[in-house]
Amino acid sequence: MTHASRRKSIGLTKRVFAGLVGAGALVTVLQPAAAIAQDDPFSQFPLVIHCKSNETYHAFYISRVSKDGVATYVASDRIAGTITLDGQAKAVGGKGGGSCVGKTLAELRASQQAYDLKP
């Protein structure tokens, strides 16, 4: 009986130790993630921009942000646009555009066409 109790005790000790080591590793893993989150380019752009084009309203969702700071937004009809933090919205691959073309992020936010995701 002593042998079985000792095995349980050793097993419990191993689990507690593994949990502590795992928690320490988790903290180590999460710290760099927090540092990266501060440099996240997606946090600087709205999640959705809505525009009217050809009498239809489109929701453009952020798809990517390039190294040079150009955000690309796409809609369901395979239409897209780009914008920078200090530039104007541009249509991609087609003529015209819509109610967003030529506006800055500040103008899109002021006209309530841009929606940010805030935690």
Buried (B, 14 or more C-beta within 10 A) or exposed (E): EEEEEEEEEEEEEEEEEEEEEEEEEEEEEEEEEEEEEEEEBEEEBBBBBBBEBEEEEBBBEBEEBEEEBBBBBBBEEEBBBBBBBEEBBBBEEEEEBBBBBEBBBEBBBEEEBBBEEEE
